[in-house]
Amino acid sequence: FWWFAWPHYLVWEKAGKEAWGKVKQDKIIYSVRLLVFIIFQSLLFASPFFFIYLVLEHSINTEINRAFSQTFYVATIAAIFGNVTFQISRPSGLLSQHFKFPIDFVEWLHVSIKHYGPAIAILCLITAFTDAIGEDMVRHVVGRISFITACFLLALLSLDWIGVTKVGKSLYRDKQLNSLKNPKLWASLFFLQLLYLIAIAATGYYFAALYQAILIFETIVWVMICSFIFLQAYRGLLIAQRRIAYKRAIEKRGEMIALRTATSGKAEVEWVDENYMDVETISKQSHTLLTISVWGLLLLGLSGIWVDLLPTLGFIDKIVIWQTSAVSEGETIVRLITLETLLVALIILVLSFIAAHNLPGTLEILVLRHLSLDTGTGYAITTLLKYVIIILGITIMSQKLGVEWSNIHWLVAALGVGVGFGLQEIVANFVSGLILLFERPIRIGDTVTLSDVTGTVSKIHIRATTLIDADRKEVIVPNKIFITQQFINWTLSDEVTRIRIPVGIAYGSDCDKARELLLEVAHSNPLVLREPEPLAVFADFGASTLNFELRVYAGQRSDRLDL
């Protein structure tokens, strides 16, 4: 398998490296395929150890068999973990070429695994073997020494990443890293934890140290899994956002070609470079949702790992904030609202508002870009979903806090009366906004004329709609006006409009010749549509002229001024 598959892996690695950042060529499948290959290779590499573990596990139940069975089980885990970290940290591997980690960090990680990995793995196997042996002397002497030595080697390794050694100082030279992405912070925490494990193991709490070391290892594995989920998803969002931006640039170039061809018969445009998109073009909204989702997944996993060591947090479920009562089938049921319930309700409310605020960008990247929808339809969908998410969040929070309809119906009635008298304009604008989203007499991007204001619709909010006029000024119009008053939508179903141009000629002129010249001028102008055909008609008799009218059709509203 190695000789057959490894050349293909190198080809995929090279192809992904060359395609990175190119809108038309870059694909998420490159990094996914490499990661799947590494995991499969690691499983295959560890399979002999796992097979021996299974044989020993189901053989004669003796103490030595149990010890060797546990040793080979630990060897299986060490082989998988070691191979995965070793392969992803290759200088031309996933971390450096696909996820763009600093190359010197990745190279030093690869070297550190190569130097420290075998020794630490052997010490872990010795610790596992002695832990399964019933002899207390072997367990507390040999096992304790091997465990402390393994922790000591890991502490030496972490010193380089803290930056106190010569190599460590060179790693951080001329680098500006924020706190969460700075290896110094995590290496320092890891180093302190190792010193703590060494101290409690040396002072007689060996089993507690061993148990906490296992939990720390599980934590590191879970953090790695969540990190790869985030990196792969972030890379997918980045590729999708680049393609959306590139598609819009192509559409804009097509509009420029059509305009220049119509006006001058030439189509000289600038080339759209497919590599011009930067990393920052990814939607902030989708990045925020992705970050929150991964952090939630991380905290959920960590709570499952460390749940046995966090019994002290159980006190928050015993602090009663208030109590509610409800009548069900003739019985009064009392419900206690504790501090834990209150915190959960607040978290649900906050997450609902965050999700509603960051929904549009994520929905556009994941769903709407694959559908044949215009801008107005997509905006209506995302806006309505925002309202639904907020309402659901408030409803769930209310249920968590024990707010029943029977307890607040009088309050809702009082609010209804207050709304009827004092907030009727706000409610009218809110309802009008919903009507605009459902009925869609105006959409994002439409050009409308309202009284003496003409502008393009840029936003439709709960209370008002924003228009951008020709002077780039933002005009805020209450939604109620679009429902109760007459206005002109120049682009509702068709941008084709008719232009009436008055022309006067002197009495005694040749009317047929004048009509012929008007039609000739109309047909010679490239902005005038051929269908419907231009029309020149006699309108009326003026004081000193015969008044004709040339009626032509423009394909776009922007052509009206030129005509």
C-alpha positions, -999 to 999 in steps of 0.1 A, spaced: 0 0 0 28 24 9 46 20 -24 14 22 -44 -4 51 -26 24 74 -15 33 87 -50 -4 96 -54 -4 114 -22 26 135 -33 8 143 -66 -23 154 -47 -1 175 -24 16 192 -53 -16 198 -71 -32 214 -40 -2 236 -35 -2 249 -71 -40 255 -71 -41 273 -37 -55 308 -41 -66 304 -78 -103 309 -80 -109 285 -109 -86 257 -97 -86 257 -59 -109 231 -44 -117 220 -8 -113 184 -20 -75 188 -21 -70 193 16 -98 169 25 -83 141 4 -49 146 20 -63 146 55 -83 114 48 -52 97 33 -31 106 64 -58 92 88 -62 60 67 -24 57 66 -21 61 103 -48 35 109 -31 11 87 3 18 104 -13 11 138 -33 -20 127 -6 -46 137 -6 -32 173 -44 -32 174 -45 -68 161 -21 -80 188 -42 -61 213 -74 -79 202 -56 -113 203 -43 -108 238 -76 -93 250 -95 -125 240 -68 -150 251 -61 -165 285 -70 -140 312 -37 -137 331 -19 -107 346 9 -106 320 -16 -109 291 -36 -80 305 -4 -60 308 7 -67 273 -28 -61 260 -29 -26 276 6 -19 263 -4 -27 227 -36 -7 231 -15 23 241 9 16 212 -21 17 188 -31 51 200 5 64 200 11 51 164 -21 69 151 -14 101 170 23 102 162 19 95 125 -9 120 120 11 148 137 42 138 118 26 138 84 6 170 87 37 188 99 58 180 69 72 212 53 52 205 22 22 191 40 -12 203 51 -3 228 78 21 249 58 8 246 22 -30 243 26 -37 260 60 -8 286 56 8 281 90 42 298 94 67 275 76 94 278 104 68 268 130 58 238 110 94 227 103 103 229 139 72 210 150 82 183 125 118 182 138 105 181 175 82 151 168 111 133 150 135 139 180 112 135 210 84 113 197 101 78 198 115 83 233 82 97 247 62 68 230 85 42 246 82 58 280 44 58 277 44 20 268 65 13 299 41 33 320 11 15 305 28 -19 311 37 -13 347 3 2 354 -14 -31 345 11 -52 366 -1 -61 400 33 -56 417 31 -23 436 69 -20 436 72 -22 398 42 2 394 53 28 419 90 27 410 95 19 374 61 32 363 65 64 383 100 70 369 90 64 333 60 88 337 80 116 353 107 112 326 81 114 298 67 146 314 102 160 317 109 154 280 76 171 271 85 200 294 118 204 275 100 203 242 76 230 254 105 253 265 114 258 228 78 269 220 77 292 250 107 310 235 132 308 263 158 287 243 179 299 214 158 280 189 126 293 205 138 329 203 145 326 166 110 312 160 93 343 173 117 369 159 99 396 138 65 379 143 33 396 156 7 370 169 -25 376 188 -30 358 221 -51 329 209 -29 321 180 4 326 199 21 292 207 38 309 236 6 311 256 -4 274 251 31 261 255 34 280 288 1 265 301 12 231 290 46 235 307 29 246 340 6 216 338 36 192 332 54 207 363 22 201 383 20 165 371 57 159 379 52 174 414 21 154 424 36 122 409 68 126 429 50 134 461 28 102 462 -2 110 440 10 90 410 -24 76 401 -40 111 402 -12 124 380 -16 95 355 -54 100 353 -50 137 347 -24 131 320 -48 108 302 -74 136 303 -49 161 290 -40 138 261 -78 134 253 -81 172 255 -52 177 230 -68 152 206 -102 169 208 -86 203 203 -68 189 172 -101 175 158 -120 208 163 -91 227 148 -91 206 117 -129 210 114 -125 248 116 -95 249 92 -113 228 66 -146 247 69 -128 280 69 -109 270 37 -142 259 21 -158 292 30 -128 311 16 -130 292 -17 -167 298 -20 -164 335 -12 -136 339 -37 -158 323 -64 -187 346 -55 -165 377 -57 -150 365 -90 -184 357 -105 -196 392 -96 -164 407 -112 -171 387 -144 -207 399 -144 -196 435 -140 -171 431 -168 -199 417 -190 -220 448 -183 -190 470 -192 -186 451 -225 -223 455 -233 -222 492 -225 -191 500 -245 -202 479 -274 -236 497 -274 -220 531 -273 -189 529 -295 -190 495 -311 -158 485 -293 -153 461 -264 -120 471 -248 -120 460 -212 -94 451 -186 -86 415 -179 -101 401 -147 -72 384 -128 -84 352 -111 -58 355 -84 -67 390 -72 -89 379 -43 -73 383 -8 -80 362 23 -99 391 39 -126 389 13 -142 360 31 -175 370 47 -171 381 83 -206 369 91 -199 333 80 -165 334 98 -182 345 130 -208 317 128 -182 291 120 -160 303 150 -189 302 174 -200 267 162 -165 252 165 -160 268 200 -194 253 210 -183 219 198 -150 223 215 -165 232 249 -191 204 246 -163 179 241 -142 193 269 -171 192 293 -175 155 285 -138 149 291 -134 168 323 -169 162 338 -156 140 365 -133 166 378 -158 195 378 -183 186 405 -179 220 421 -200 236 393 -230 216 405 -237 243 431 -252 267 405 -281 243 401 -289 247 438 -291 285 438 -328 294 433 -334 328 417 -372 327 417 -400 302 413 -430 300 390 -463 281 392 -486 267 366 -520 249 368 -521 216 349 -551 193 351 -563 210 382 -529 207 400 -505 235 408 -470 227 396 -442 248 411 -411 252 390 -378 265 405 -357 288 383 -321 283 394 -289 301 384 -281 273 360 -315 277 342 -310 315 340 -275 311 325 -287 286 299 -316 309 290 -293 339 285 -268 318 264 -297 307 242 -308 343 237 -273 356 230 -267 328 205 -300 335 188 -291 371 182 -256 362 170 -270 336 146 -296 361 133 -270 388 128 -245 366 110 -270 345 90 -270 364 56 -233 359 48 -233 322 56 -266 315 38 -253 332 7 -221 311 6 -237 278 15 -271 279 -1 -282 309 -21 -252 310 -45 -263 275 -58 -299 288 -65 -311 309 -94 -323 338 -73 -321 375 -78 -307 398 -51 -341 408 -38 -353 372 -33 -322 363 -14 -324 393 8 -361 386 16 -353 350 26 -324 359 49 -344 388 65 -374 365 72 -351 338 86 -335 364 109 -369 373 123 -378 336 128 -345 328 146 -350 358 170 -386 348 177 -376 312 184 -347 323 207 -370 345 227 -397 317 229 -372 291 241 -357 315 266 -392 323 279 -400 286 283 -367 280 302 -376 308 326 -410 294 332 -429 323 314 -463 308 306 -490 323 284 -515 322 312 -492 344 333 -486 371 307 -518 373 286 -529 403 306 -496 420 300 -498 413 262 -533 428 262 -521 459 280 -492 462 255 -517 458 227 -537 488 240 -505 508 243 -494 499 208 -527 509 195 -524 544 209 -487 552 211 -467 529 188 -491 525 159 -467 542 134 -439 519 144 -461 488 142 -474 501 109 -439 504 95 -429 470 108 -460 453 92 -454 472 60 -418 459 60 -431 424 62 -455 431 33 -426 445 13 -406 413 18 -435 390 10 -453 409 -18 -420 424 -31 -432 456 -49 -396 468 -43 -365 447 -41 -328 452 -34 -313 469 -64 -346 483 -78 -347 520 -89 -377 538 -76 -391 573 -77 -411 585 -47 -424 620 -49 -393 640 -59 -368 614 -48 -353 588 -72 -328 562 -59 -318 526 -58 -330 504 -30 -301 492 -8 -317 480 24 -351 470 36 -351 471 75 -378 465 101 -389 501 102 -376 518 71 -361 513 36 -328 529 25 -325 545 -10 -293 558 -25 -299 587 -49 -277 600 -77 -256 621 -53 -248 589 -33 -269 602 -4 -288 577 17 -325 585 19 -344 568 47 -380 562 38 -405 547 63 -419 514 50 -455 526 54 -451 551 25 -444 523 0 -477 506 10 -500 536 13 -486 559 -14 -481 558 -51 -445 554 -64 -427 544 -96 -406 512 -97 -385 515 -129 -371 480 -127 -399 459 -111 -405 434 -140 -387 450 -170 -362 478 -174 -375 488 -208 -391 523 -207 -404 547 -234 -390 581 -239 -410 609 -256 -389 636 -273 -409 667 -285 -397 683 -318 -411 714 -333 -408 725 -370 -419 757 -388 -452 760 -405 -450 751 -442 -422 725 -436 -424 690 -452 -440 669 -425 -433 636 -442 -396 646 -445 -395 656 -408 -410 623 -397 -385 604 -419 -356 623 -404 -368 616 -369 -370 579 -375 -336 579 -392 -320 595 -362 -337 570 -339 -326 540 -359 -290 552 -361 -287 555 -323 -274 522 -307 -291 529 -274 -326 528 -290 -342 494 -290 -353 479 -324 -382 462 -307 -406 479 -299 -399 500 -330 -394 538 -327 -424 559 -336 -426 595 -349 -461 611 -347 -477 645 -352 -488 657 -318 -506 691 -322 -504 726 -336 -483 750 -317 -483 788 -316 -456 790 -342 -446 753 -348 -459 720 -359 -453 698 -329 -440 663 -335 -431 636 -309 -404 610 -313 -412 579 -291 -383 555 -286 -376 527 -261 -345 524 -239 -333 490 -227 -319 503 -194 -329 532 -172 -293 545 -174 -297 550 -211 -326 575 -207 -303 604 -199 -280 597 -229 -310 595 -252 
